[in-house]
Amino acid sequence: MTIGWREWVSFPHLMTHKIKAKIDTGARTSCLDTDHYDFFENEGDKWVRFSLQSDRKNPGDLLTFESPLSSYKIVRDSGGHEVLRPFIKTQMKIGDLSYEIELSLSNRSKMKFGVLIGRVALKDRFLVDVGKDYLIGQKGTTSDP
């Protein structure tokens, strides 16, 4: 399946609406924009509580989620700095395809896209046509047919 350099994706376990994602073959990992996160234990396991803006164009409306912490990994950010980031696993839906991916949590408020989908999430599933966008997804809710 061929996708464009940006696509509408959703994370059904986190939110009911689709969001624009940058498809970034230069990035190894995927990333989700979070305003804040903190850690806690749940029945002996490490979890992370994080906040997402319901609409990046109208800041202020925060949604809070909790998820098991998948791992911590060192990631090189867009400025070339190595940072330790928390990761979660969740379902991603793009077009009619739904599968689990791992996302780092990071403040991307200065970036144009709140979601970045990297090579690990794309591998063996998609070809990316960098000259096109929105080839398989449409704006809407995750319940759209």
Buried (B, 14 or more C-beta within 10 A) or exposed (E): EEBBBBBBBBBBBBBEBBBBBBBBBEBEBBBBBBBEBEEEEEEEEBBBBBBBBEEBEEEEEEEEBEBEBBEEBEBEEEEEEEEEBBBBBBBBBBBEEEEEBBBBBBEBEEBEBBBBBBBEBBEEEBEBEEEEBBBBBEEEEBEEE
